[in-house]
Amino acid sequence: MVSHSGLITVMQRAVRKAAPRLRRDFGEVEQLQVSRKGPADFVSMADKRAEQTIVDELRNARPDWGMLLEEGGEVAGNPNKPRWIVDPLDGTTNFLHGIPHFAISIAVEEKRPDGRGEITHAMVYQPLNDEEFWAEKGRGAWLQDRRLRVSARRDMSESVMATGIPHCGRGESESWAKIYAAIGPQVSGVRRFGSAALDLAWVAAGRFDGFWEDDLDIWDTAAGILLVKEAGGFVTDYRGSDRSFERREYVAAASSIHSKLQKLVAGAVRS
């Protein structure tokens, strides 16, 4: 059994408290697909219920910490303490359509001496198959009790990349098309599975060799970024700097692939 800090235990309790209801709700959504009203309102409620369950668990454990919530927004806490960053249902569109690919994402952000935030603890949990990806700064990334390492592939032509595709006003289609045109011919495949949190967790696990996407919120990516870094990978913005959260741009991959992927993205954006 791998030992971990009390914070990881708190996160485990929170995701496992919310998971059974999400699984039940997902079963209901599959039935609602055939109804005239559709499942959208039901999914919105499922999202909020999951978030409230997680918030209650986290607040019980650390009552003076602040929170940044996808549904509930920013909740003030002691400014000298860390804060939780929570996405109770990453992959909502998948959930809405009965596609079994979504996750709960929780991260801890602490203030560095220079005032910038730093992610120190992370968890991405897939309720349907009970995969629990977690990481602590300086202590590695894990899937349950198995240590994670990013892919060892070096050749872009053997690599599979993950991304998101602009939709409903999210992201710029023209910019995305340029990036895809630069990357697509160089790689073995590109996947768009609809959950950035799981995409990043899968990069950490070596299932994907790399990932790029922009216009993402911090609750989509905070946990996944720490997972990739603690699994030996690199995460930058499109320009290659460490300002991903500020610019809302992400290139994540193993070191042998990252520089190649980042250069392709940067070149496409410049063009």
C-alpha positions as CSV (number, residue, x, y, z in Angstrom):
1,M,0.0,0.0,0.0
2,V,1.4,3.4,-1.0
3,S,1.5,6.0,1.7
4,H,0.2,9.5,1.0
5,S,-0.7,12.6,2.9
6,G,-3.9,13.3,4.7
7,L,-4.9,15.7,2.0
8,I,-5.1,12.9,-0.5
9,T,-7.2,10.9,2.0
10,V,-9.6,13.9,2.2
11,M,-9.8,14.0,-1.6
12,Q,-10.4,10.3,-1.8
13,R,-13.3,10.5,0.7
14,A,-14.8,13.4,-1.3
15,V,-14.7,11.8,-4.7
16,R,-15.9,8.4,-3.4
17,K,-18.8,10.1,-1.6
18,A,-19.9,11.8,-4.8
19,A,-19.3,8.9,-7.1
20,P,-22.3,6.6,-6.3
21,R,-24.8,9.3,-7.0
22,L,-23.0,10.3,-10.3
23,R,-23.1,6.6,-11.3
24,R,-26.9,6.4,-10.6
25,D,-27.5,9.7,-12.4
26,F,-25.6,8.5,-15.4
27,G,-27.8,5.5,-15.6
28,E,-30.8,7.8,-15.5
29,V,-29.4,10.0,-18.3
30,E,-29.1,6.9,-20.5
31,Q,-32.9,6.4,-20.0
32,L,-33.7,10.1,-20.6
33,Q,-32.0,10.1,-24.0
34,V,-35.3,8.9,-25.5
35,S,-37.5,11.5,-23.8
36,R,-38.8,14.6,-25.5
37,K,-37.5,16.9,-22.8
38,G,-34.0,15.5,-22.9
39,P,-31.6,15.1,-20.1
40,A,-29.9,18.6,-20.0
41,D,-31.7,19.9,-16.9
42,F,-31.2,16.6,-15.1
43,V,-27.4,16.7,-15.8
44,S,-27.2,20.3,-14.6
45,M,-28.7,19.1,-11.3
46,A,-26.4,16.1,-11.2
47,D,-23.4,18.4,-11.6
48,K,-24.6,20.7,-8.8
49,R,-25.4,17.8,-6.4
50,A,-21.9,16.2,-7.0
51,E,-20.3,19.6,-6.3
52,Q,-22.2,20.1,-3.1
53,T,-21.3,16.6,-1.8
54,I,-17.6,17.3,-2.5
55,V,-17.8,20.8,-1.0
56,D,-19.3,19.4,2.2
57,E,-16.6,16.8,2.6
58,L,-13.7,19.2,1.9
59,R,-15.2,21.9,4.2
60,N,-15.5,19.4,7.0
61,A,-11.8,18.6,6.7
62,R,-10.5,22.1,6.1
63,P,-13.2,24.6,7.2
64,D,-11.0,27.7,6.7
65,W,-9.8,27.0,3.2
66,G,-11.2,28.9,0.2
67,M,-12.5,27.2,-2.9
68,L,-12.8,27.7,-6.6
69,L,-15.7,25.7,-8.0
70,E,-16.9,25.2,-11.5
71,E,-20.6,25.6,-10.5
72,G,-20.3,27.7,-7.3
73,G,-17.6,30.1,-8.3
74,E,-15.1,31.5,-5.8
75,V,-15.6,30.9,-2.1
76,A,-13.5,33.0,0.2
77,G,-11.4,31.4,2.8
78,N,-8.4,32.3,5.0
79,P,-6.0,34.1,2.5
80,N,-3.0,32.6,4.2
81,K,-4.2,29.1,3.6
82,P,-4.4,27.0,0.5
83,R,-7.6,26.6,-1.6
84,W,-9.4,23.8,-3.3
85,I,-10.1,23.8,-7.0
86,V,-13.0,21.6,-7.9
87,D,-14.6,20.3,-11.1
88,P,-17.4,17.9,-10.0
89,L,-18.1,16.6,-13.5
90,D,-15.4,17.2,-16.2
91,G,-16.9,15.8,-19.4
92,T,-20.4,17.1,-18.9
93,T,-21.3,16.8,-22.6
94,N,-20.3,13.1,-22.6
95,F,-22.4,12.6,-19.5
96,L,-25.3,14.4,-21.1
97,H,-25.2,12.0,-24.1
98,G,-24.7,8.8,-22.2
99,I,-21.0,8.5,-23.2
100,P,-19.1,6.8,-20.3
101,H,-16.1,9.1,-20.2
102,F,-16.1,11.8,-17.5
103,A,-14.3,12.5,-14.2
104,I,-14.2,14.4,-10.9
105,S,-11.2,16.7,-10.6
106,I,-9.9,18.2,-7.4
107,A,-6.6,20.1,-6.8
108,V,-5.0,22.0,-3.9
109,E,-3.4,25.4,-4.8
110,E,-0.9,26.9,-2.4
111,K,0.6,30.4,-2.5
112,R,4.3,30.6,-3.4
113,P,6.5,33.3,-1.8
114,D,6.2,35.3,-5.1
115,G,2.4,35.4,-4.7
116,R,1.7,33.0,-7.6
117,G,-0.4,29.9,-7.1
118,E,1.1,26.4,-7.2
119,I,-0.7,23.1,-7.4
120,T,0.6,20.7,-4.8
121,H,-2.0,17.9,-4.6
122,A,-4.2,16.5,-7.3
123,M,-6.9,13.9,-7.9
124,V,-8.8,12.9,-11.1
125,Y,-11.3,10.1,-10.5
126,Q,-13.3,8.2,-13.1
127,P,-16.4,7.0,-11.2
128,L,-17.5,4.4,-13.8
129,N,-14.3,2.3,-13.8
130,D,-13.0,3.3,-10.4
131,E,-9.7,4.7,-11.7
132,E,-8.1,7.1,-9.2
133,F,-5.3,9.2,-10.5
134,W,-3.5,11.2,-7.8
135,A,-0.3,13.1,-7.2
136,E,1.6,15.1,-4.6
137,K,4.3,17.6,-5.5
138,G,7.7,15.9,-5.1
139,R,6.1,12.5,-4.4
140,G,5.1,11.3,-7.9
141,A,1.9,10.5,-9.7
142,W,-0.1,7.3,-9.1
143,L,-3.0,5.3,-10.4
144,Q,-4.3,3.7,-7.2
145,D,-1.1,2.1,-5.9
146,R,0.8,2.0,-9.3
147,R,3.5,4.6,-10.0
148,L,2.8,6.5,-13.2
149,R,5.3,7.5,-15.9
150,V,4.8,9.4,-19.1
151,S,5.3,7.6,-22.4
152,A,8.8,6.8,-23.4
153,R,8.1,7.2,-27.1
154,R,10.5,9.5,-28.9
155,D,9.2,9.4,-32.5
156,M,6.3,11.7,-33.3
157,S,5.1,9.3,-36.0
158,E,4.4,6.6,-33.3
159,S,2.7,9.1,-31.0
160,V,-1.0,9.5,-30.2
161,M,-2.1,13.0,-29.2
162,A,-5.2,14.2,-27.3
163,T,-6.9,17.6,-27.8
164,G,-10.2,19.4,-27.7
165,I,-12.1,20.8,-30.7
166,P,-13.7,24.3,-30.6
167,H,-17.5,24.1,-30.1
168,C,-20.4,26.5,-29.3
169,G,-18.2,29.6,-29.1
170,R,-15.4,27.9,-27.1
171,G,-12.0,28.3,-28.8
172,E,-11.2,29.5,-32.3
173,S,-11.8,27.1,-35.1
174,E,-9.4,28.7,-37.5
175,S,-6.5,28.6,-35.1
176,W,-7.3,25.0,-34.1
177,A,-7.4,24.0,-37.7
178,K,-3.9,25.4,-38.3
179,I,-2.5,23.6,-35.3
180,Y,-4.2,20.3,-36.4
181,A,-2.9,20.7,-39.9
182,A,0.7,21.0,-38.5
183,I,0.4,18.1,-36.0
184,G,-1.9,15.6,-37.7
185,P,0.4,14.5,-40.5
186,Q,3.3,14.1,-38.0
187,V,1.6,11.7,-35.6
188,S,0.0,8.2,-35.4
189,G,-3.3,9.6,-34.3
190,V,-5.3,12.4,-32.7
191,R,-8.1,11.8,-30.2
192,R,-10.8,14.0,-28.9
193,F,-12.5,12.3,-25.9
194,G,-14.1,15.2,-24.2
195,S,-12.5,15.5,-20.8
196,A,-9.4,17.5,-20.4
197,A,-8.9,16.2,-16.8
198,L,-8.8,12.6,-18.1
199,D,-6.7,13.6,-21.2
200,L,-4.0,14.9,-18.9
201,A,-4.3,12.0,-16.5
202,W,-3.8,9.7,-19.5
203,V,-0.7,11.6,-20.6
204,A,0.6,11.0,-17.1
205,A,-0.2,7.3,-17.5
206,G,1.5,7.0,-20.9
207,R,-1.8,6.2,-22.7
208,F,-1.5,9.5,-24.6
209,D,1.9,10.8,-25.7
210,G,0.9,14.4,-25.7
211,F,-2.0,16.9,-25.3
212,W,-2.7,20.4,-26.6
213,E,-5.7,22.6,-26.0
214,D,-6.6,26.3,-25.2
215,D,-9.5,28.2,-23.7
216,L,-9.7,25.8,-20.7
217,D,-10.6,26.9,-17.2
218,I,-8.3,26.2,-14.3
219,W,-10.7,23.6,-12.8
220,D,-10.4,21.6,-16.0
221,T,-6.6,21.4,-15.8
222,A,-5.2,22.0,-12.4
223,A,-5.2,18.4,-11.2
224,G,-4.1,17.0,-14.6
225,I,-1.1,19.3,-14.9
226,L,0.4,18.1,-11.6
227,L,-0.2,14.5,-12.6
228,V,1.7,15.1,-15.8
229,K,4.6,16.9,-14.1
230,E,4.9,14.3,-11.3
231,A,4.9,11.5,-13.9
232,G,8.0,13.1,-15.5
233,G,6.3,15.1,-18.2
234,F,6.4,18.8,-19.2
235,V,3.5,21.3,-19.4
236,T,3.8,24.8,-21.0
237,D,1.7,27.3,-22.8
238,Y,1.9,27.5,-26.6
239,R,5.0,29.7,-26.4
240,G,6.9,27.3,-24.2
241,S,6.7,29.3,-21.0
242,D,5.1,28.2,-17.6
243,R,2.1,30.6,-17.9
244,S,-0.5,28.0,-19.0
245,F,-3.0,29.0,-16.4
246,E,-2.7,32.7,-17.2
247,R,-2.9,32.2,-21.0
248,R,-5.3,29.3,-20.8
249,E,-3.0,27.3,-23.2
250,Y,-1.7,23.9,-22.6
251,V,0.9,21.7,-24.2
252,A,1.6,18.6,-22.2
253,A,3.9,15.6,-23.1
254,A,6.9,13.5,-22.2
255,S,10.2,15.4,-22.5
256,S,11.2,13.6,-25.6
257,I,7.9,14.7,-27.4
258,H,7.1,18.0,-25.7
259,S,9.6,20.2,-27.5
260,K,8.6,18.9,-30.9
261,L,4.9,19.2,-30.1
262,Q,5.3,22.7,-28.7
263,K,7.2,23.9,-31.7
264,L,4.5,22.6,-34.1
265,V,1.8,24.4,-32.1
266,A,3.8,27.6,-31.8
267,G,4.6,27.6,-35.5
268,A,1.0,27.0,-36.5
269,V,-0.2,29.8,-34.2
270,R,2.4,32.3,-35.6
271,S,1.3,31.5,-39.2
